[in-house]
Amino acid sequence: MKWFLSLLTFYICLSGSLKAQVENTSYINRSNERVLQLSIVVPLSVKEVWKYFSTDSLLSEWIAPVAHIELKNGGYIITNYDKSKALSDISSIKLGILSYLENELLVLKVELNNNFSRKVQEEDQNLQEIIQFIPLAPGKTKIVSSMIGWGEGDDWEKTYDFFLKGNEWTYNEFLKIIK
């Protein structure tokens, strides 16, 4: 009976009948640093997924209603969740692009705005999001988002919790639009 259940589970996974979901695989690395890590598997090729991360019109479908990317090393992604605001508004969120490898990797520098404590803003030097695009099979890609560079203390705990909830929400929005 056990082998039958294993076979059934394997078949369901292969057939794609299980609903895609955001998986939290966060951990503490060897240097005792936190890694906030979320991943999803999507029924799209790596090239199709890359377009959702590198094109203004597709970014605005899932990441924020107002979005622009300047895709280059040293470029940026800037977003605003309020449709009535311009990208130049103080409430916009800007992520510097530290580096990228097309269809493989996107490394972003998280710039903490005034929604975060002054202490965290002043201490932040290394907060980054590393997004990997891993082909699993034709038409199937795993996206892994890893945030590193966290500080310590209550304000950093609040910042970590904010990004955990926010990134889970964002990747769930992505799952909604690709169906």
HUBELMO-V131894 format. One record per residue. N is the residue number from 1. RES is the residue in three letters. SS is DSSP state (A for helix, B for strand, O for the rest). Layout:
n=N res=RES ss=SS
n=N res=RES ss=SS
This chain:
n=1 res=MET ss=O
n=2 res=LYS ss=A
n=3 res=TRP ss=A
n=4 res=PHE ss=A
n=5 res=LEU ss=A
n=6 res=SER ss=A
n=7 res=LEU ss=A
n=8 res=LEU ss=A
n=9 res=THR ss=A
n=10 res=PHE ss=A
n=11 res=TYR ss=A
n=12 res=ILE ss=A
n=13 res=CYS ss=A
n=14 res=LEU ss=A
n=15 res=SER ss=A
n=16 res=GLY ss=O
n=17 res=SER ss=O
n=18 res=LEU ss=O
n=19 res=LYS ss=O
n=20 res=ALA ss=O
n=21 res=GLN ss=O
n=22 res=VAL ss=O
n=23 res=GLU ss=B
n=24 res=ASN ss=B
n=25 res=THR ss=O
n=26 res=SER ss=O
n=27 res=TYR ss=B
n=28 res=ILE ss=B
n=29 res=ASN ss=O
n=30 res=ARG ss=O
n=31 res=SER ss=O
n=32 res=ASN ss=O
n=33 res=GLU ss=O
n=34 res=ARG ss=B
n=35 res=VAL ss=B
n=36 res=LEU ss=B
n=37 res=GLN ss=B
n=38 res=LEU ss=B
n=39 res=SER ss=B
n=40 res=ILE ss=B
n=41 res=VAL ss=B
n=42 res=VAL ss=B
n=43 res=PRO ss=O
n=44 res=LEU ss=O
n=45 res=SER ss=O
n=46 res=VAL ss=A
n=47 res=LYS ss=A
n=48 res=GLU ss=A
n=49 res=VAL ss=A
n=50 res=TRP ss=A
n=51 res=LYS ss=A
n=52 res=TYR ss=A
n=53 res=PHE ss=A
n=54 res=SER ss=A
n=55 res=THR ss=O
n=56 res=ASP ss=A
n=57 res=SER ss=A
n=58 res=LEU ss=A
n=59 res=LEU ss=A
n=60 res=SER ss=A
n=61 res=GLU ss=A
n=62 res=TRP ss=A
n=63 res=ILE ss=O
n=64 res=ALA ss=O
n=65 res=PRO ss=O
n=66 res=VAL ss=B
n=67 res=ALA ss=B
n=68 res=HIS ss=B
n=69 res=ILE ss=B
n=70 res=GLU ss=B
n=71 res=LEU ss=O
n=72 res=LYS ss=O
n=73 res=ASN ss=O
n=74 res=GLY ss=O
n=75 res=GLY ss=O
n=76 res=TYR ss=B
n=77 res=ILE ss=B
n=78 res=ILE ss=B
n=79 res=THR ss=B
n=80 res=ASN ss=B
n=81 res=TYR ss=O
n=82 res=ASP ss=O
n=83 res=LYS ss=O
n=84 res=SER ss=O
n=85 res=LYS ss=O
n=86 res=ALA ss=O
n=87 res=LEU ss=O
n=88 res=SER ss=O
n=89 res=ASP ss=O
n=90 res=ILE ss=O
n=91 res=SER ss=O
n=92 res=SER ss=O
n=93 res=ILE ss=B
n=94 res=LYS ss=B
n=95 res=LEU ss=B
n=96 res=GLY ss=B
n=97 res=ILE ss=B
n=98 res=LEU ss=B
n=99 res=SER ss=B
n=100 res=TYR ss=B
n=101 res=LEU ss=B
n=102 res=GLU ss=O
n=103 res=ASN ss=O
n=104 res=GLU ss=O
n=105 res=LEU ss=B
n=106 res=LEU ss=B
n=107 res=VAL ss=B
n=108 res=LEU ss=B
n=109 res=LYS ss=B
n=110 res=VAL ss=B
n=111 res=GLU ss=O
n=112 res=LEU ss=O
n=113 res=ASN ss=O
n=114 res=ASN ss=O
n=115 res=ASN ss=O
n=116 res=PHE ss=O
n=117 res=SER ss=O
n=118 res=ARG ss=A
n=119 res=LYS ss=A
n=120 res=VAL ss=A
n=121 res=GLN ss=A
n=122 res=GLU ss=A
n=123 res=GLU ss=A
n=124 res=ASP ss=O
n=125 res=GLN ss=O
n=126 res=ASN ss=O
n=127 res=LEU ss=O
n=128 res=GLN ss=B
n=129 res=GLU ss=B
n=130 res=ILE ss=B
n=131 res=ILE ss=B
n=132 res=GLN ss=B
n=133 res=PHE ss=B
n=134 res=ILE ss=B
n=135 res=PRO ss=B
n=136 res=LEU ss=B
n=137 res=ALA ss=B
n=138 res=PRO ss=O
n=139 res=GLY ss=O
n=140 res=LYS ss=B
n=141 res=THR ss=B
n=142 res=LYS ss=B
n=143 res=ILE ss=B
n=144 res=VAL ss=B
n=145 res=SER ss=B
n=146 res=SER ss=B
n=147 res=MET ss=B
n=148 res=ILE ss=B
n=149 res=GLY ss=O
n=150 res=TRP ss=O
n=151 res=GLY ss=O
n=152 res=GLU ss=O
n=153 res=GLY ss=O
n=154 res=ASP ss=A
n=155 res=ASP ss=A
n=156 res=TRP ss=A
n=157 res=GLU ss=A
n=158 res=LYS ss=A
n=159 res=THR ss=A
n=160 res=TYR ss=A
n=161 res=ASP ss=A
n=162 res=PHE ss=A
n=163 res=PHE ss=A
n=164 res=LEU ss=A
n=165 res=LYS ss=A
n=166 res=GLY ss=A
n=167 res=ASN ss=A
n=168 res=GLU ss=A
n=169 res=TRP ss=A
n=170 res=THR ss=A
n=171 res=TYR ss=A
n=172 res=ASN ss=A
n=173 res=GLU ss=A
n=174 res=PHE ss=A
n=175 res=LEU ss=A
n=176 res=LYS ss=A
n=177 res=ILE ss=A
n=178 res=ILE ss=O
n=179 res=LYS ss=O
